[in-house]
């Protein structure tokens, strides 16, 4: 794992560079973001995007990807930077808390979801497939 010593994050670019370094560098991250470009061209594209003079920027999905993957490897520099902007402190969530949240959410929606599933199938059985919109069938697992 690549790590940089902790230092005060001065800019978004510094934070991005630290998280990219934690992920293995621009070539690795460039290929992760744009697999069709490969490591060399992906790395070049990432370096251009980080350059303040360049017009193209990372989109929100690409930023979120880097933040998420860097956090999985223990680097939270972009998160710290964004928290600094809002004068907040980044507080990592323990896996146990995340698991508890997922179980709680699952338990709260399990019964209504099963009722909806049964209702959809009952309507389809009585009135045919065309009565239930395709989007509903998609969410019920049959679309």
HELIX and SHEET records of a PDB file:
HELIX    1   1 UNK A   12  UNK A   22  1                                  11    
HELIX    2   2 UNK A   26  UNK A   33  1                                   8    
HELIX    3   3 UNK A   35  UNK A   37  5                                   3    
HELIX    4   4 UNK A   38  UNK A   50  1                                  13    
HELIX    5   5 UNK A   60  UNK A   72  1                                  13    
HELIX    6   6 UNK A   77  UNK A   85  1                                   9    
HELIX    7   7 UNK A   95  UNK A  127  1                                  33    
HELIX    8   8 UNK A  129  UNK A  131  5                                   3    
HELIX    9   9 UNK A  134  UNK A  139  1                                   6    
END                                                                             
